[in-house]
């Protein structure tokens, strides 16, 4: 969920906004003259988005995931306890 907030309000309530974004994993869109300019997201959400983008940028990742799912369905995998 995104909340639109004018930059003047963001400036006045920055500590509360930081807490809201960090705790609730919400996005805050800061506007200037009524136009969206920046988005505040928590570090956790940013890291998650970056990891997702990195995975999706991997060539043939969809094929690899599909192949892995088929292997799991066939039981063709090694469990952690088997590795020990």
DOPAKE-83997 format. One record per residue: x, z, y of N, C-alpha, C in turn. Coordinates in steps of 0.2 Angstrom, whole numbers, padded with zeros to 4 digits, always signed. Last residue first. Layout:
<lumdrens>
XZYXZYXZY...
</lumdrens>
This chain:
<lumdrens>
+0123+0030-0172+0127+0036-0173+0130+0037-0179+0115+0019-0174+0122+0018-0171+0126+0024-0172+0103+0024-0178+0107+0020-0183+0114+0019-0180+0098+0030-0167+0101+0034-0172+0105+0030-0177+0095+0018-0160+0100+0022-0157+0103+0027-0163+0092+0004-0171+0090+0010-0167+0096+0014-0165+0092-0013-0170+0096-0007-0172+0093-0001-0168+0081-0026-0176+0084-0022-0171+0088-0016-0174+0069-0034-0182+0076-0036-0182+0080-0033-0176+0056-0033-0183+0060-0027-0185+0067-0029-0185+0049-0043-0178+0051-0044-0184+0055-0038-0187+0047-0038-0165+0041-0039-0169+0043-0040-0176+0060-0039-0160+0057-0033-0161+0051-0033-0166+0061-0053-0160+0066-0049-0164+0063-0042-0165+0052-0056-0150+0051-0058-0156+0055-0055-0161+0058-0050-0139+0051-0047-0141+0050-0050-0148+0069-0058-0138+0070-0051-0139+0063-0048-0142+0064-0070-0134+0067-0070-0140+0068-0062-0142+0059-0066-0121+0054-0069-0126+0057-0068-0133+0071-0063-0115+0066-0058-0116+0061-0060-0121+0077-0076-0115+0080-0070-0118+0075-0065-0119+0068-0083-0107+0069-0085-0114+0072-0079-0118+0069-0077-0095+0063-0077-0098+0064-0079-0105+0083-0079-0092+0081-0072-0093+0074-0072-0097+0090-0091-0088+0086-0091-0094+0084-0084-0096+0100-0083-0076+0098-0089-0080+0095-0088-0086+0095-0070-0066+0099-0071-0072+0096-0078-0075+0086-0066-0057+0090-0072-0055+0095-0074-0061+0079-0056-0062+0075-0062-0062+0080-0068-0060+0089-0046-0060+0087-0048-0067+0084-0055-0067+0089-0045-0046+0095-0047-0050+0093-0049-0057+0076-0041-0044+0078-0048-0041+0084-0050-0045+0076-0029-0050+0071-0034-0052+0074-0041-0050+0085-0022-0042+0087-0023-0049+0082-0028-0052+0078-0022-0029+0085-0026-0030+0087-0027-0037+0067-0014-0032+0066-0021-0030+0073-0025-0031+0074-0002-0035+0070-0005-0040+0069-0013-0038+0080+0000-0022+0084-0001-0028+0080-0004-0034+0068+0002-0015+0073-0003-0013+0077-0005-0019+0062+0013-0021+0059+0007-0021+0063+0001-0020+0072+0023-0018+0070+0022-0025+0067+0015-0025+0072+0023-0004+0078+0020-0007+0076+0019-0015+0056+0017+0002+0061+0022+0000+0067+0019-0003+0054+0006+0017+0053+0008+0010+0058+0013+0007+0048-0001+0031+0052+0004+0028+0049+0005+0021+0050-0017+0038+0046-0013+0033+0051-0007+0031+0048-0026+0054+0052-0023+0049+0047-0019+0044+0037-0033+0061+0044-0034+0062+0049-0032+0056+0021-0039+0064+0026-0036+0060+0033-0038+0060+0015-0038+0081+0018-0042+0076+0022-0038+0071+0012-0030+0092+0007-0031+0087+0009-0036+0081+0024-0027+0098+0019-0031+0101+0014-0034+0096+0030-0024+0082+0032-0024+0089+0027-0029+0093+0027-0013+0068+0025-0019+0072+0028-0018+0079+0032-0009+0052+0032-0007+0059+0032-0014+0064+0025-0004+0038+0026-0010+0042+0026-0008+0049+0029+0006+0025+0027+0006+0032+0029+0000+0035+0024+0009+0008+0028+0005+0013+0025+0006+0020+0026+0024-0002+0022+0019+0002+0027+0015+0006+0031+0034-0010+0033+0027-0012+0028+0022-0008+0028+0047-0006+0023+0043-0008+0024+0036-0011+0041+0051-0001+0037+0055-0006+0032+0051-0010+0046+0042+0008+0050+0044+0002+0046+0047-0003+0035+0040+0016+0038+0034+0013+0042+0036+0007+0034+0053+0022+0028+0049+0018+0031+0043+0014+0046+0055+0027+0044+0059+0022+0038+0056+0018+0047+0045+0037+0052+0045+0032+0049+0049+0026+0036+0049+0045+0036+0043+0041+0041+0043+0036+0041+0061+0050+0035+0061+0045+0034+0055+0042+0052+0057+0058+0053+0062+0052+0047+0062+0047+0045+0048+0067+0049+0046+0062+0051+0050+0056+0035+0048+0077+0034+0051+0071+0038+0050+0065+0039+0040+0088+0037+0047+0089+0036+0051+0083+0043+0028+0082+0048+0032+0085+0046+0039+0086+0030+0024+0077+0035+0025+0073+0041+0030+0076+0024+0022+0090+0021+0028+0085+0027+0029+0080+0031+0011+0094+0031+0017+0098+0028+0023+0094+0029+0001+0084+0035+0004+0085+0035+0011+0089+0013+0004+0075+0017+0001+0081+0024+0005+0082+0011+0001+0058+0012+0006+0063+0016+0003+0069+0002-0002+0044+0004-0005+0050+0005+0000+0055+0006+0001+0027+0003+0004+0033+0006+0001+0039+0003-0004+0011+0007-0005+0017+0003-0002+0023+0004+0000-0006+0000+0000+0000+0004+0000+0006
</lumdrens>
